[in-house]
Amino acid sequence: MSSTILRRHRVAALLGAALIASPLLLSPVLRAEAHATLPITPVAGIVAPGGSFAPIVSADKPAVVTISTKMSVASDNSSPTPFERGSPFDEYFRQFFGDQGTPQMPQRRPQSEQAEALGSGFIIDPNGTIVTNNHVVEGASEIKVVLDDGTEMPATLVGRDSKTDLAVIKVKTDKPLPTLKWGDSDKTMTGDQVLAIGNPFGIGTTVTAGIVSARGRDLHSGPYDDFIQVDAAINHGNSGGPLVGLDGTVIGITSAIYSPNGGNVGVGFAIPSSEAEPVVAKLIQSGSIEHGFIGVQIQPVTPDVANAIGLADASGALVAHVSDGSPAAAAGLKTGDVITSFGGHDIKDPRALSRAVADVTPGTKEDVTVLRNGKSENLAITVGSSDNEQKPVLADTAPSQSPEGSYNVPSLGLSLGDVTSEVRQELNLSPGEKGAVVASVNPDKPGGQQGLREGDVIVSVNQVPVKNAKEASRAVAEASKSGKKSVLLLVQRGDQQTFIAVPFNHA
């Protein structure tokens, strides 16, 4: 599912929890869903061995638990409630679903009231170790587990990891508890039958059947996006529950839904077991995970980018910016490098690099292969910690007026001006910033169609730095005359640098 589709409709984000502390805390939609008698509708086309999934359910259901959490509520009406816009949950939802953010917002609560929320989980060790989603327990002041037989038990947090949205909690027990075994999600194929087990809306443990609709879904929530998409009914409260195959093993952890109406529409997402199992093991061992960080902004190598810089294949991760003082800077990585290998792993796209780096323990030295000016170079980099990662802040980059002395670039539909002292002040640029500022953009020409904006500063053309508008326009003209189909511009926008490949309009 593309991010364009995800942003097109109103979405209901994660399952994490139907609020249950008080009827006043529920939106009218969720309250109605939680108390209504839900119709039972057969799923067309689902065929179980022997005509029934009952043997799988009877074996697995006892190991699935309901997790309820209490979280503190802001004491004044100026602070957002847990699921309102501007809240930590809203930011989480935006990472999944873009600008829509949180779809449903409860009413304001009186002072001194606490919110209670529901999620799901499953037991992996008879001693009471339970796996769930990070967003189910994040910020919780109290965690309670309800076993399938109705037994209520307090739980403690063992560890959690926000990047993978995984968490481990534990209950004390004087008898062995039923467990689920990890399966191999790497063997799961599109079309395989699966069961989702959890507690939707707090109505009780529920089993739904479906198939794997797709593999490798990227919801743009972090470096580990590799979701299994399923059409089994998944709703609020299912978060953290197991997705099991026909052998009864856990192949995924249900984590997100896409919905225009707040309920299940047959598009759910699960974290693959191949990703979850090693993370859970680390959380059990140390309680937290340090992810690697090298300090680069990267983007895909599109066919236009490959053509502009003379690459045979549109693969790898293009370095758009190297942060000062970062491990990448110390290793000698440069803007314009195309990373093709990291730590012995081939890098086909930015997501592969992000995941490879995040998997490395900080302090580890790794080999990096880059393409630079058409030649392959090997570098060594000591990976840092993502805890030290600095998030760039985007500034408003539209100047109040176009600078004087513009140079027209008709092939791209741009008008360029020099970076004067007034432009530096207007765009909050550093004193030494050089390049060509985009004074105007024709939205119907290639530059506008590729996303260039007024106020963007072009700092290089086809990986050659430019000092002013004249140099930039001349470099574009030379690239056009050379027969290239596109030109690669390095654009400074606020605190970020981005390569934009713009095809020529020779008409």
Buried (B, 14 or more C-beta within 10 A) or exposed (E): BEEEEBEEBEBBBBBBBBBBBBEEBBBEBBBEBBEEEEEEEEBEEBEBEEEEBEEBBEEBBBBBBBBBBBBBBBEEEEEBBBBBEEBBBBEBBBBBBBEBBBBBBBEBBEEEBBBBBBBBBBBBBEEBBBBBBBBBBBBBEEBBBBBBEEEEBEBEBBBBBBBBBBBBBBBEBEEEBBBBEBBBBEEBEEEBBBBBBBBBBBBEBBBBBBBBBBBEBBBEBBBBBBBBBBBBBBBBBBBBBBBBBBEBBBBBBBBBBBBEEBBBBBBBBBBBBBBBBEBBEBBBEEEEBBBBBBBBBBBBBBBBBBBBBEBEEBBBBBBBBBBEEBBBBBBBBBBBBBBBBBBEEEBBBBBBBBBBBBBBEBEEEBEBBBBBEEEEBEBEBBBBBBEEEEEEEEBEBEBEEBBEEBBBBBBBBBBBBBBBEEBBEBBEBEEEBBBBBBBBBBEEBBBBBBEBEBBBBBBBBBBBBBEBBBBBBBBBBBBBEEEBBBBBBBBBBBBBBBBBBBBBBEE
